[in-house]
């Protein structure tokens, strides 16, 4: 069995290497596009994924009721139209005609050896109902479930307090889906872009017997592409889906998601025509800015922040954190980043009610402290310690200003305070922050999703990507309240309160707006990105 797997891996790697050396030369609407992702997905079940690489794959292989237009507005997806009731509580979606699942021979055999005669591959409103309902079942443990709490009875179903049949979703006929909300949610259509809202065929899901999304054999697809090969720790490859309703608009022949978490190698592989598009660091992007051979796309998707590991034995104490934040040396970073411009935890790209959240929300800044040294002493007394030793993790680029910050703290707090700097490569920085292997870090905090709610959701108990280790009932409730808010103004106010908890509690000190950078060869056009710039849509992409 191991020998067969090894042979399969060798064959797949050989095929990929052949593509890497030749696919980039294919032009026009038959091009193959290659992009690196950080790690091999554990699974590709839309209702439970949280990994950014997996989200990129799902975004290109599945389609929800709505999609994102090039200008960031909501556009029709599998639903050709929808109506919203006058009170903003009822959404009625009409599906397109002749929507079909892409069913491989292997996937079909999971259903029935004679599936071609017995299985109807039509996509109906029941598939969307089942997908949404499954996302809200407590046993699914979907990280996207809280985003759906504005649906009638969703919170109670998720907590196991109510039968799923009471959920405010119905499918009166195969082409109509009705979703009833408990209160107005100005971001609901944006929420429907999330992976948890993708359709799921109940017959196929039950046939997989708990293995849905674990391999290509256990997946059906309804998006522009389908996965035709998935090799552990090497790549996920996808091809144009001929069963897709809008197949004539799909330009690429194939996509290759190459597993590569070595950020330093991505620019070279882009220049060597191995990658078609690659996420880059700021320094890497700057090296391409003067070249006509490449295009750099950027988005305000992150906030460079000083973050604190709330699970750390010392930093779980709020007095210690607030003492450090209160005398932060902003000038230490001025030479690199200029004047501090972050107005809160969330970046400029976050939306609320279809509009910029940051433009509407007030600035969320840390509170002032008259005597930081006394506050530190208070924290030490609470911890029953006589002195303190901490480390600051940062990228090598930021080592010099962080050392200046360290010296500033040392001068204020004296001999009872010892702090050290760990400067590492960006790849290691990211890995350590994600695994909570740090005490304090200067880190660009990026946010998956499109809305203010999805950006704040990550810091809830069990939240996907909770890089500060926070797990408090109070913060969880503040985030839930965003989905309980009635209307745009109330939603913004609720989000401000959740942001304030993070900043005033000295868990995150937002400093500078940061950008996500993608580099492409200038011959590539029509790539689309989500609002936060961390998902690339390849449907219309061309290589001239």
DRENDO-143657 format. One record per residue (C-alpha): residue in three letters; chain; x, y, z. Coordinates in steps of 0.5 Angstrom, whole numbers. Layout:
<recs>
   resn   chain       x       y       z
    ALA       A       X       Y       Z
...
</recs>
This chain:
<recs>
   resn   chain       x       y       z
    UNK       A       0       0       0
    UNK       A       6       5       2
    UNK       A       9       3      -5
    UNK       A       3       5      -9
    UNK       A       2      11      -5
    UNK       A      10      13      -6
    UNK       A       9      11     -14
    UNK       A       3      16     -14
    UNK       A       7      21     -11
    UNK       A      13      21     -16
    UNK       A       8      21     -22
    UNK       A       4      27     -19
    UNK       A      11      31     -18
    UNK       A      13      29     -25
    UNK       A       7      32     -28
    UNK       A       7      38     -24
    UNK       A      14      39     -25
    UNK       A      13      38     -33
    UNK       A       7      43     -32
    UNK       A      12      48     -28
    UNK       A      16      48     -34
    UNK       A      11      49     -40
    UNK       A       4      51     -37
    UNK       A       6      58     -36
    UNK       A       7      59     -44
    UNK       A       0      57     -45
    UNK       A      -3      63     -47
    UNK       A     -10      66     -48
    UNK       A     -16      62     -45
    UNK       A     -13      55     -44
    UNK       A      -7      58     -39
    UNK       A      -5      54     -33
    UNK       A      -5      58     -27
    UNK       A       0      56     -21
    UNK       A       0      60     -14
    UNK       A       3      57      -8
    UNK       A      -1      56      -1
    UNK       A       3      55       6
    UNK       A       1      48       7
    UNK       A      -3      42       5
    UNK       A     -10      42       7
    UNK       A     -13      37      12
    UNK       A     -19      37       9
    UNK       A     -23      41       4
    UNK       A     -30      41       7
    UNK       A     -33      48       6
    UNK       A     -37      48      12
    UNK       A     -31      47      17
    UNK       A     -25      50      13
    UNK       A     -21      55      16
    UNK       A     -14      55      13
    UNK       A     -13      61       8
    UNK       A     -10      56       3
    UNK       A     -16      51       3
    UNK       A     -21      58       3
    UNK       A     -17      59      -4
    UNK       A     -19      53      -7
    UNK       A     -26      53      -4
    UNK       A     -27      60      -7
    UNK       A     -25      57     -14
    UNK       A     -29      50     -14
    UNK       A     -35      52     -10
    UNK       A     -40      58     -12
    UNK       A     -45      60      -7
    UNK       A     -52      64      -8
    UNK       A     -48      70      -9
    UNK       A     -41      72     -11
    UNK       A     -37      78     -11
    UNK       A     -36      83     -17
    UNK       A     -30      86     -19
    UNK       A     -32      93     -15
    UNK       A     -33      89      -9
    UNK       A     -41      89      -9
    UNK       A     -45      83      -9
    UNK       A     -47      80     -16
    UNK       A     -51      74     -17
    UNK       A     -48      67     -16
    UNK       A     -52      61     -17
    UNK       A     -58      65     -15
    UNK       A     -60      69     -21
    UNK       A     -64      74     -17
    UNK       A     -67      75     -10
    UNK       A     -72      80      -6
    UNK       A     -71      83       0
    UNK       A     -78      84       4
    UNK       A     -79      91       6
    UNK       A     -77      90      14
    UNK       A     -71      87      11
    UNK       A     -72      80      15
    UNK       A     -74      76       9
    UNK       A     -69      74       3
    UNK       A     -72      70      -3
    UNK       A     -67      67      -8
    UNK       A     -69      64     -14
    UNK       A     -64      59     -17
    UNK       A     -61      59     -24
    UNK       A     -64      54     -29
    UNK       A     -60      47     -30
    UNK       A     -55      48     -24
    UNK       A     -51      41     -24
    UNK       A     -46      38     -19
    UNK       A     -39      36     -22
    UNK       A     -39      28     -21
    UNK       A     -33      24     -22
    UNK       A     -33      17     -23
    UNK       A     -30      16     -16
    UNK       A     -35      20     -13
    UNK       A     -41      17     -16
    UNK       A     -39      10     -14
    UNK       A     -39      13      -7
    UNK       A     -46      14      -8
    UNK       A     -48       8     -12
    UNK       A     -44       4     -17
    UNK       A     -50       5     -22
    UNK       A     -50      12     -20
    UNK       A     -51      15     -28
    UNK       A     -58      11     -28
    UNK       A     -60      13     -21
    UNK       A     -57      19     -18
    UNK       A     -60      26     -20
    UNK       A     -54      31     -21
    UNK       A     -58      37     -21
    UNK       A     -57      43     -16
    UNK       A     -63      45     -12
    UNK       A     -65      50      -6
    UNK       A     -65      43      -2
    UNK       A     -57      43      -3
    UNK       A     -57      50       0
    UNK       A     -61      49       5
    UNK       A     -58      43       7
    UNK       A     -51      46       7
    UNK       A     -53      52      11
    UNK       A     -57      47      16
    UNK       A     -51      43      17
    UNK       A     -46      49      18
    UNK       A     -51      51      24
    UNK       A     -51      44      27
    UNK       A     -47      43      34
    UNK       A     -44      37      32
    UNK       A     -41      40      25
    UNK       A     -37      45      29
    UNK       A     -37      50      23
    UNK       A     -32      56      25
    UNK       A     -37      60      20
    UNK       A     -43      58      24
    UNK       A     -43      65      28
    UNK       A     -43      69      22
    UNK       A     -50      66      21
    UNK       A     -53      68      28
    UNK       A     -58      73      25
    UNK       A     -62      67      22
    UNK       A     -68      66      25
    UNK       A     -67      61      31
    UNK       A     -60      60      29
    UNK       A     -56      61      35
    UNK       A     -61      56      39
    UNK       A     -60      51      34
    UNK       A     -52      52      34
    UNK       A     -53      51      42
    UNK       A     -57      45      41
    UNK       A     -63      48      44
    UNK       A     -67      47      39
    UNK       A     -69      42      33
    UNK       A     -66      44      26
    UNK       A     -72      44      23
    UNK       A     -74      51      27
    UNK       A     -68      54      23
    UNK       A     -71      60      19
    UNK       A     -69      57      12
    UNK       A     -74      54       7
    UNK       A     -74      51       0
    UNK       A     -81      51      -2
    UNK       A     -79      49      -9
    UNK       A     -73      46     -12
    UNK       A     -71      53     -15
    UNK       A     -73      58      -9
    UNK       A     -69      59      -2
    UNK       A     -72      63       3
    UNK       A     -68      65       9
    UNK       A     -72      69      15
    UNK       A     -67      73      20
    UNK       A     -69      75      27
    UNK       A     -67      82      26
    UNK       A     -64      86      20
    UNK       A     -57      84      18
    UNK       A     -54      89      13
    UNK       A     -48      85      12
    UNK       A     -52      78      11
    UNK       A     -51      78       3
    UNK       A     -43      79       4
    UNK       A     -44      73      10
    UNK       A     -47      68       4
    UNK       A     -40      69       1
    UNK       A     -37      65       6
    UNK       A     -35      58       5
    UNK       A     -40      55      11
    UNK       A     -45      58       6
    UNK       A     -43      53       0
    UNK       A     -49      48      -2
    UNK       A     -48      41       0
    UNK       A     -52      35      -3
    UNK       A     -55      31       3
    UNK       A     -55      24      -1
    UNK       A     -48      25      -3
    UNK       A     -46      27       4
    UNK       A     -49      21       7
    UNK       A     -46      16       3
    UNK       A     -39      19       5
    UNK       A     -40      16      12
    UNK       A     -36      22      15
    UNK       A     -31      22      10
    UNK       A     -34      28       6
    UNK       A     -28      33       4
    UNK       A     -22      28       6
    UNK       A     -20      27      -1
    UNK       A     -22      28      -9
    UNK       A     -27      22      -8
    UNK       A     -31      25      -3
    UNK       A     -33      31      -6
    UNK       A     -37      34     -11
    UNK       A     -36      41     -14
    UNK       A     -41      47     -17
    UNK       A     -36      52     -18
    UNK       A     -32      54     -24
    UNK       A     -26      49     -23
    UNK       A     -26      42     -20
    UNK       A     -20      38     -16
    UNK       A     -17      33     -20
    UNK       A     -11      31     -16
    UNK       A      -9      32      -9
    UNK       A      -2      30      -7
    UNK       A       0      30       0
    UNK       A       5      36       2
    UNK       A       6      37      -6
    UNK       A       0      40      -9
    UNK       A      -8      41     -10
    UNK       A      -9      41     -18
    UNK       A     -16      43     -21
    UNK       A     -19      44     -28
    UNK       A     -24      47     -31
    UNK       A     -31      45     -29
    UNK       A     -35      43     -36
    UNK       A     -41      42     -31
    UNK       A     -41      49     -29
    UNK       A     -47      53     -31
    UNK       A     -42      59     -34
    UNK       A     -37      55     -36
    UNK       A     -36      59     -43
    UNK       A     -34      65     -38
    UNK       A     -28      60     -35
    UNK       A     -22      62     -38
    UNK       A     -16      58     -35
    UNK       A     -15      51     -37
    UNK       A     -13      49     -30
    UNK       A     -10      51     -23
    UNK       A      -4      49     -19
    UNK       A      -4      50     -12
    UNK       A       3      49     -10
    UNK       A       5      47      -3
    UNK       A      10      52      -1
    UNK       A      11      56       6
    UNK       A      18      58       5
    UNK       A      16      66       3
    UNK       A      23      67       1
    UNK       A      23      63      -5
    UNK       A      16      65      -8
    UNK       A      19      71     -11
    UNK       A      25      67     -15
    UNK       A      20      62     -17
    UNK       A      15      68     -20
    UNK       A      21      71     -24
    UNK       A      23      64     -26
    UNK       A      16      63     -29
    UNK       A      14      57     -24
    UNK       A       9      61     -21
    UNK       A       4      65     -24
    UNK       A       2      69     -18
    UNK       A       5      69     -11
    UNK       A       3      73      -5
    UNK       A      10      77      -3
    UNK       A      13      81       3
    UNK       A      13      88       2
    UNK       A      20      88       1
    UNK       A      19      83      -5
    UNK       A      14      87      -8
    UNK       A      18      93      -8
    UNK       A      23      90     -12
    UNK       A      18      89     -18
    UNK       A      15      96     -17
    UNK       A      20      99     -23
    UNK       A      19      93     -27
    UNK       A      15      93     -33
    UNK       A      15      85     -33
    UNK       A      11      84     -27
    UNK       A       4      87     -24
    UNK       A       4      88     -16
    UNK       A      -3      88     -13
    UNK       A      -4      91      -6
    UNK       A     -10      91      -1
    UNK       A     -11      94       6
    UNK       A     -12      87       9
    UNK       A      -8      88      15
    UNK       A      -6      92      21
    UNK       A       1      92      24
    UNK       A       0      91      31
    UNK       A       3      89      38
    UNK       A       0      83      40
    UNK       A       0      79      47
    UNK       A      -1      72      48
    UNK       A      -6      72      53
    UNK       A      -5      65      55
    UNK       A       2      67      58
    UNK       A       3      66      65
    UNK       A       6      73      66
    UNK       A       2      77      60
    UNK       A      -5      74      62
    UNK       A      -5      79      67
    UNK       A      -8      86      65
    UNK       A      -4      90      69
    UNK       A       2      88      66
    UNK       A       0      89      59
    UNK       A      -3      96      60
    UNK       A       3      98      63
    UNK       A       7      96      57
    UNK       A       2      99      52
    UNK       A       1     106      56
    UNK       A       9     107      55
    UNK       A      10     104      48
    UNK       A      15     108      44
    UNK       A      11     110      37
    UNK       A      17     114      35
    UNK       A      21     107      35
    UNK       A      18     105      28
    UNK       A      17     112      25
    UNK       A      23     112      21
    UNK       A      20     105      18
    UNK       A      13     106      18
    UNK       A      12     114      19
    UNK       A       6     117      23
    UNK       A       2     112      26
    UNK       A      -5     111      22
    UNK       A      -9     105      25
    UNK       A     -15     107      27
    UNK       A     -17     100      31
    UNK       A     -16      93      30
    UNK       A     -20      92      24
    UNK       A     -16      94      17
    UNK       A     -19      99      12
    UNK       A     -22      94       7
    UNK       A     -27      91      13
    UNK       A     -34      93      11
    UNK       A     -40      94      15
    UNK       A     -47      94      11
    UNK       A     -43      94       4
    UNK       A     -39     100       6
    UNK       A     -33     102       9
    UNK       A     -33     100      17
    UNK       A     -27     104      18
    UNK       A     -30     110      15
    UNK       A     -36     110      19
    UNK       A     -33     107      26
    UNK       A     -30     112      31
    UNK       A     -22     111      32
    UNK       A     -21     105      38
    UNK       A     -15     107      42
    UNK       A     -12     105      48
    UNK       A     -13     109      55
    UNK       A      -8     113      58
    UNK       A      -4     111      64
    UNK       A      -1     116      69
    UNK       A       4     112      72
    UNK       A       6     106      68
    UNK       A      11     104      73
    UNK       A       6     103      79
    UNK       A       2      99      74
    UNK       A       7      94      73
    UNK       A       8      94      80
    UNK       A       1      92      81
    UNK       A       1      87      76
    UNK       A       7      84      79
    UNK       A       4      84      86
    UNK       A      -2      80      83
    UNK       A       2      75      80
    UNK       A       6      74      87
    UNK       A      13      76      83
    UNK       A      19      80      84
    UNK       A      21      82      77
    UNK       A      19      80      70
    UNK       A      22      77      64
    UNK       A      19      78      57
    UNK       A      21      77      50
    UNK       A      19      80      44
    UNK       A      18      77      37
    UNK       A      19      80      31
    UNK       A      21      80      24
    UNK       A      29      81      22
    UNK       A      26      88      18
    UNK       A      24      90      25
    UNK       A      29      88      29
    UNK       A      32      95      30
    UNK       A      26      99      32
    UNK       A      24      93      37
    UNK       A      31      94      40
    UNK       A      29     101      41
    UNK       A      23     100      44
    UNK       A      26      95      49
    UNK       A      31     100      51
    UNK       A      25     105      52
    UNK       A      21     100      57
    UNK       A      28      98      60
    UNK       A      29     105      62
    UNK       A      22     106      65
    UNK       A      21     100      69
    UNK       A      28      99      71
    UNK       A      32      93      74
    UNK       A      26      89      76
    UNK       A      24      89      68
    UNK       A      28      85      63
    UNK       A      26      84      56
    UNK       A      29      81      50
    UNK       A      28      81      42
    UNK       A      28      75      38
    UNK       A      28      77      31
    UNK       A      26      71      26
    UNK       A      25      70      18
    UNK       A      18      72      16
    UNK       A      16      65      15
    UNK       A      18      63      22
    UNK       A      15      69      25
    UNK       A       8      67      22
    UNK       A       9      60      24
    UNK       A      10      62      32
    UNK       A       5      67      32
    UNK       A       0      62      30
    UNK       A       2      57      35
    UNK       A       2      62      40
    UNK       A       9      60      41
    UNK       A      11      67      43
    UNK       A      10      72      49
    UNK       A       9      79      45
    UNK       A      10      80      38
    UNK       A      10      85      33
    UNK       A       6      82      27
    UNK       A       1      84      21
    UNK       A      -5      82      24
    UNK       A      -9      80      17
    UNK       A     -17      78      17
    UNK       A     -20      73      13
    UNK       A     -27      74      11
    UNK       A     -30      81       8
    UNK       A     -34      84      14
    UNK       A     -32      87      21
    UNK       A     -36      81      24
    UNK       A     -31      76      21
    UNK       A     -25      80      23
    UNK       A     -27      80      30
    UNK       A     -30      73      30
    UNK       A     -23      70      30
    UNK       A     -21      72      37
    UNK       A     -27      69      40
    UNK       A     -26      62      44
    UNK       A     -24      57      39
    UNK       A     -24      62      34
    UNK       A     -20      60      27
    UNK       A     -14      64      28
    UNK       A     -14      66      35
    UNK       A      -7      69      35
    UNK       A      -8      72      42
    UNK       A     -10      66      45
    UNK       A     -17      70      48
    UNK       A     -22      66      51
    UNK       A     -27      70      55
    UNK       A     -35      70      55
    UNK       A     -35      77      55
    UNK       A     -31      78      49
    UNK       A     -35      72      46
    UNK       A     -42      76      48
    UNK       A     -39      82      45
    UNK       A     -38      79      38
    UNK       A     -45      75      38
    UNK       A     -48      82      39
    UNK       A     -46      84      33
    UNK       A     -50      79      29
    UNK       A     -56      81      34
    UNK       A     -55      88      32
    UNK       A     -61      91      28
    UNK       A     -59      95      22
    UNK       A     -53      98      20
    UNK       A     -51     104      25
    UNK       A     -53      99      31
    UNK       A     -48      94      28
    UNK       A     -42      99      27
    UNK       A     -43     101      35
    UNK       A     -43      93      37
    UNK       A     -37      92      33
    UNK       A     -34      98      36
    UNK       A     -35      95      43
    UNK       A     -31      89      41
    UNK       A     -26      92      38
    UNK       A     -25      97      44
    UNK       A     -25      90      49
    UNK       A     -19      88      45
    UNK       A     -15      95      45
    UNK       A     -17      98      52
    UNK       A     -15      91      55
    UNK       A      -8      91      52
    UNK       A      -9      85      48
    UNK       A      -8      88      41
    UNK       A      -4      95      40
    UNK       A      -6      97      33
    UNK       A       0     101      30
    UNK       A       0     101      22
    UNK       A      -4     100      16
    UNK       A      -1      94      12
    UNK       A      -2      91       5
    UNK       A      -3      84       2
    UNK       A       2      84      -4
    UNK       A       1      79     -10
    UNK       A       6      79     -15
    UNK       A       4      77     -22
    UNK       A       7      77     -29
    UNK       A       5      83     -33
    UNK       A       2      78     -38
    UNK       A      -3      76     -33
    UNK       A     -10      80     -33
    UNK       A     -17      79     -30
    UNK       A     -15      76     -23
    UNK       A     -20      78     -18
    UNK       A     -19      79     -10
    UNK       A     -24      79      -4
    UNK       A     -24      85       0
    UNK       A     -19      83       4
    UNK       A     -14      81      -1
    UNK       A     -13      74       2
    UNK       A     -17      70      -4
    UNK       A     -15      70     -11
    UNK       A     -21      68     -16
    UNK       A     -19      65     -23
    UNK       A     -25      65     -26
    UNK       A     -24      70     -31
    UNK       A     -16      70     -31
    UNK       A     -12      71     -38
    UNK       A      -5      70     -40
    UNK       A      -3      74     -46
</recs>
